[in-house]
Amino acid sequence: MDFELNDEQGMLRDTTRELLSRSYDAEKRNAVTATDRGWSEEVWKQFAEIGLLGLPFAESDGGMGAGPVETMTVMGEIGRSLAPEPYLDAVLTPGSLIAEVGSAAQRAAVLPALAEGGILLAFAHDEPGTRWPAVPVATTATPRGDGWILNGRKNPVLHGDCADILIVSAALPAGGVGLFLVNVDATGVTRTPYATHDGLRGAQVDLVEVPAKGLGAGGDATSAIIAAQVRAQAALCAEAVGAMSEALRLTTEYLKQRKQFGVPLAKFQTLTQRAADMYVLLELATSMSLYATMSLADGVVDPIIASRVKLQVGRAARAIGAEAIQMHGGIGMTAEYPVGHYVSRLIAIDHTLGSADDHLRVLAGRVADHEMVDIA
């Protein structure tokens, strides 16, 4: 199997990297994340112009018809630059649900506008007191007329503060979990926005007698929700690999430049060995991220594969982040220096859609599913 990017994929990576490197350094990112929105509308416009927003959607839906390799390549560059734009939360995850579950009319109404940057989406699924991998929700859906009425609370809704349309999961009267389209301006919708510790944005969404339209033909959408989570976990892992690679680069550059006792820190064998351990962890995480991407490219949407990958990537992120801070010393914790922001984002990624410990627990619970090898 060829793990190298082809010419078109390499051009996509280089174009995205050039755009984000031109748009962000530590000072620019701090300024952008301090705004109310927390990301740049100008950068988002450029995302639309070069086709990134329509990348994963079929050409018939106004997209580019690209596959998982291309979207994960973009996510890696977002991680490398620490770009705060809501590419995963406002496009990839909710857009994939509409592409998979939505009717032809719903796809035509939403996906082209999403690809052009005209609207933003958010997936409102998580609820207070729940943790991955729980799918059942307390939010309820009650049929009324030709639509539905929703009641409940969703939190956190990542980048739900800026969304125009919410895809809301809710318990169906006959059992199962349905998906519904909700306009954020609808009566009964209350959003409470907040900033997360990694500089991004989220919101608590309260729904009181909110009118909604069912997504697609209706019925239980649990399998579609799990599939969307698997794709999102793979995207988060690709982003984490990009962030870890930059954290390692910053650390090795610092070791070369910072002097102690008149010599660069890179001359101290213990520190170079620790940097080498960071490199090994990054290579392991990169391989596992490729495993998830190639599985999706082959049409395999497997939660167990996602858990394996997120476990290894989460462990690597935790170790690389800790070492990066340690070897930078006090400067690594300052807001003006970028490495602390990379570590903060890596921590947030680890706790999104299951931490490494959560995935280890899930995988341990599946050990009995495997055949035992008899060596007698």
C-alpha positions in Angstrom: 0.0 0.0 0.0 1.3 3.5 -0.9 1.2 5.8 2.1 2.6 8.8 0.1 0.4 11.6 -1.0 -0.2 11.8 -4.8 0.5 15.1 -6.7 -3.0 16.5 -6.2 -3.0 15.6 -2.5 0.4 17.1 -2.0 -0.7 20.3 -3.8 -3.7 20.4 -1.4 -1.4 20.1 1.6 0.9 22.7 0.4 -1.8 25.2 -0.5 -3.5 24.7 2.9 -0.2 25.1 4.7 0.7 28.2 2.8 -2.6 29.8 3.5 -2.5 29.0 7.2 1.2 29.9 7.7 0.5 33.3 6.1 -2.6 33.8 8.3 -1.3 32.7 11.7 1.6 33.0 14.0 1.4 33.0 17.8 0.6 36.7 18.0 -2.0 36.7 15.2 -3.7 33.6 16.6 -3.9 35.1 20.1 -5.5 38.2 18.6 -8.0 36.3 16.6 -9.0 33.9 19.4 -9.6 36.9 21.7 -12.4 38.2 19.5 -16.0 37.4 20.1 -16.2 34.9 17.3 -12.8 33.4 18.0 -11.8 32.7 14.4 -11.2 34.7 11.2 -14.0 35.2 8.8 -11.4 36.2 6.2 -9.6 32.9 6.5 -13.0 31.1 6.3 -13.7 33.0 3.1 -10.4 31.8 1.7 -11.2 28.2 2.8 -14.4 28.5 0.6 -12.5 30.0 -2.3 -10.0 27.2 -2.6 -12.6 24.5 -2.1 -11.8 23.3 1.4 -15.4 23.7 2.7 -16.8 21.6 -0.1 -14.0 19.0 -0.1 -15.9 16.0 1.4 -19.2 16.4 -0.4 -20.3 14.9 -3.6 -20.1 17.0 -6.7 -23.9 16.6 -7.1 -24.2 18.3 -3.7 -22.1 21.2 -4.6 -18.8 19.7 -3.3 -15.5 18.5 -4.6 -16.1 14.8 -4.1 -12.8 14.2 -2.3 -12.2 11.3 0.1 -10.9 10.9 3.6 -7.2 11.2 2.7 -7.8 14.8 1.5 -9.9 15.9 4.5 -7.4 14.3 6.9 -4.6 16.2 5.1 -6.4 19.5 5.7 -7.0 18.5 9.4 -3.3 17.8 9.8 -2.4 21.3 8.5 -5.0 22.9 10.8 -3.3 21.1 13.7 0.1 22.2 12.6 -0.9 25.8 12.4 -3.3 25.7 15.4 -5.9 27.4 13.2 -9.1 28.1 15.2 -11.5 27.9 12.3 -14.3 25.4 12.9 -13.6 23.1 10.0 -14.5 19.9 11.8 -17.3 21.2 14.0 -19.1 23.4 11.4 -18.5 21.4 8.2 -17.1 17.9 8.4 -19.2 16.4 11.2 -22.6 18.0 10.7 -22.1 18.1 6.9 -21.4 14.3 6.8 -24.7 13.7 8.7 -26.7 15.7 6.1 -24.9 14.0 3.3 -25.6 10.5 4.7 -29.0 10.9 6.2 -30.6 14.0 4.7 -33.2 13.9 1.9 -32.3 15.2 -1.6 -34.1 18.4 -0.9 -32.3 18.9 2.4 -28.9 18.2 0.8 -29.7 20.7 -2.0 -30.8 23.4 0.5 -27.8 23.0 2.9 -24.6 21.5 1.4 -24.0 23.9 -1.5 -24.4 26.9 0.9 -22.1 25.2 3.4 -19.5 24.6 0.7 -19.7 28.3 -0.3 -19.2 29.5 3.2 -22.7 31.0 3.4 -23.9 29.1 6.4 -22.5 27.3 9.4 -23.7 24.1 11.0 -23.2 22.4 14.4 -24.0 19.0 15.8 -25.8 19.2 19.1 -25.6 15.7 20.5 -23.7 15.7 23.8 -25.6 16.5 27.0 -24.6 17.4 30.6 -23.6 14.4 32.7 -23.0 12.0 29.7 -19.7 10.9 28.4 -18.6 9.0 25.3 -19.6 6.4 24.1 -23.1 7.0 25.3 -25.6 7.5 22.4 -29.0 7.6 24.3 -30.1 11.2 25.0 -32.5 12.9 27.4 -33.6 15.5 24.8 -37.1 14.5 23.6 -38.8 14.7 20.2 -42.6 14.9 20.0 -44.5 14.8 16.7 -46.7 17.8 16.1 -48.4 18.4 12.7 -46.0 17.8 9.9 -43.0 18.4 12.2 -41.6 17.9 15.6 -41.2 19.6 18.9 -37.9 19.3 20.8 -37.2 19.8 24.5 -33.9 19.4 26.3 -30.4 20.7 26.9 -27.2 20.2 24.8 -23.8 20.9 26.2 -21.1 21.1 24.9 -22.0 22.1 21.4 -18.7 22.8 19.8 -18.9 26.0 17.9 -22.6 26.1 18.5 -22.3 29.8 19.3 -21.8 30.7 15.6 -23.9 28.1 13.9 -26.9 29.0 11.7 -28.5 25.6 11.7 -28.2 22.9 14.4 -28.5 19.2 13.8 -30.0 18.0 17.1 -30.3 14.4 18.4 -33.4 13.5 20.4 -35.1 10.5 21.7 -38.0 9.2 19.6 -41.3 8.3 21.1 -41.1 4.7 19.8 -37.4 4.3 20.9 -34.1 5.1 19.2 -32.5 8.5 18.5 -33.5 10.7 15.7 -31.8 13.7 14.0 -33.5 17.0 13.5 -32.8 20.3 11.8 -33.2 23.4 14.0 -32.8 27.0 13.0 -31.0 28.8 15.8 -33.5 31.7 15.4 -36.4 29.4 16.1 -38.7 30.2 19.1 -37.5 28.4 22.2 -33.8 28.2 21.3 -31.4 29.7 23.9 -27.6 29.7 23.3 -25.1 30.4 26.0 -21.7 30.8 24.4 -18.4 30.3 26.1 -14.7 30.0 25.4 -12.9 26.7 25.9 -9.4 26.4 27.5 -7.8 25.9 24.1 -9.0 29.2 22.8 -11.9 27.8 20.8 -15.7 28.2 21.3 -18.7 26.2 22.4 -22.2 26.8 23.6 -24.9 25.4 25.8 -28.1 25.1 23.8 -31.4 25.0 25.7 -34.5 23.8 23.7 -38.0 24.6 25.0 -40.9 23.6 22.7 -38.7 24.2 19.7 -40.2 23.4 16.3 -37.9 21.2 14.2 -37.8 19.2 10.9 -36.7 15.6 10.8 -33.5 14.9 9.0 -34.1 12.6 6.1 -36.7 9.9 6.3 -36.7 9.8 10.1 -36.4 6.8 12.3 -33.5 5.7 14.5 -30.2 7.4 13.4 -28.0 5.8 16.0 -25.8 4.1 13.4 -25.3 7.4 11.5 -24.4 9.1 14.7 -21.8 6.5 15.6 -20.4 6.7 12.0 -20.1 10.5 12.3 -18.3 10.1 15.6 -15.8 7.6 14.0 -15.1 10.0 11.2 -14.7 12.9 13.7 -12.3 10.8 15.8 -10.1 10.1 12.8 -10.1 13.8 11.9 -9.2 14.8 15.5 -6.3 12.3 15.4 -5.0 13.8 12.1 -5.2 17.3 13.7 -3.4 16.0 16.8 -0.6 14.6 14.6 -0.1 18.0 13.0 -0.1 19.7 16.4 2.4 17.2 17.8 4.8 17.5 14.9 4.9 21.3 15.4 5.3 20.9 19.2 8.3 18.6 18.5 9.8 21.1 16.0 9.5 24.0 18.4 11.1 21.9 21.1 14.1 20.8 19.0 14.6 24.3 17.8 14.6 25.6 21.4 17.1 23.0 22.4 19.4 24.1 19.7 19.1 27.8 20.6 18.8 27.9 24.4 22.2 27.7 26.2 23.0 26.5 29.7 26.5 26.6 31.1 27.6 28.2 27.9 26.5 25.4 25.6 23.2 24.7 23.7 20.8 22.4 25.5 20.9 20.1 22.5 24.4 19.1 23.6 23.0 17.4 26.7 22.5 13.8 26.0 19.6 13.3 28.3 17.6 16.0 26.6 18.4 14.7 23.1 17.3 11.2 24.2 14.0 12.6 25.5 13.5 14.5 22.2 14.2 11.2 20.4 11.5 9.5 22.5 9.1 12.3 21.4 9.9 11.5 17.8 9.2 7.8 18.2 5.8 8.6 19.8 5.0 11.0 16.9 5.8 8.3 14.4 3.6 5.8 16.2 0.8 8.3 16.3 1.3 9.1 12.6 1.1 5.5 11.6 -2.1 5.0 13.7 -3.7 8.1 12.2 -2.9 6.7 8.7 -4.5 3.4 9.8 -7.8 5.3 10.6 -7.6 7.3 7.4 -7.0 4.3 5.1 -9.8 2.3 6.8 -12.2 5.1 6.0 -10.9 5.4 2.5 -11.6 1.7 2.1 -15.2 2.2 3.3 -14.6 0.7 6.7 -16.3 2.8 9.5 -15.3 0.8 12.6 -15.6 2.2 16.1 -13.0 -0.3 17.3 -10.4 0.9 14.9 -11.2 4.5 15.9 -10.7 3.5 19.6 -7.4 1.9 18.8 -6.2 4.9 17.0 -7.5 7.5 19.5 -5.9 5.5 22.4 -2.4 5.6 20.8 -2.7 9.2 19.6 -4.0 10.3 23.0 -1.2 8.7 24.9 1.4 10.2 22.5 -0.2 13.6 22.7 -0.1 13.6 26.5 3.6 12.5 26.6 4.8 14.8 23.8 2.9 17.8 25.4 4.4 17.1 28.8 7.9 16.8 27.4 7.5 19.9 25.3 6.5 22.0 28.3 9.3 20.5 30.5 12.1 21.1 28.0 11.0 24.6 27.3 10.8 25.5 31.0 8.9 28.5 32.2 8.6 30.1 28.7 6.5 27.1 27.6 3.7 28.2 29.9 3.4 31.8 28.7 0.6 32.9 26.5 3.0 34.7 24.2 4.9 31.5 23.3 3.1 29.0 21.1 4.0 25.6 22.6 1.6 26.0 25.6 -1.3 26.6 23.2 -0.4 23.4 21.2 -0.4 21.4 24.5 -3.8 22.9 25.5 -5.3 22.0 22.1 -3.9 18.4 22.4 -5.5 18.1 25.8 -8.8 19.2 24.4 -8.5 16.8 21.5 -7.8 13.9 23.9 -11.0 14.7 25.9 -13.2 15.1 22.8 -15.2 12.0 21.8 -13.5 9.9 24.5 -10.1 10.3 26.2 -7.4 7.7 25.9 -8.6 6.2 29.2 -12.2 6.0 27.8 -11.0 4.2 24.7 -8.8 1.8 26.7 -11.8 0.9 28.8 -13.9 0.2 25.7 -11.1 -1.9 24.1 -10.5 -3.8 27.3 -14.2 -4.7 27.5 -14.0 -6.2 24.0 -11.0 -8.5 24.7 -13.4 -11.5 25.0 -14.5 -11.0 21.4 -11.1 -12.1 20.2 -10.1 -15.7 19.7 -7.5 -17.1 22.2 -4.3 -18.5 20.8 -3.6 -22.0 22.1 0.2 -22.5 22.1 0.0 -25.9 23.9 
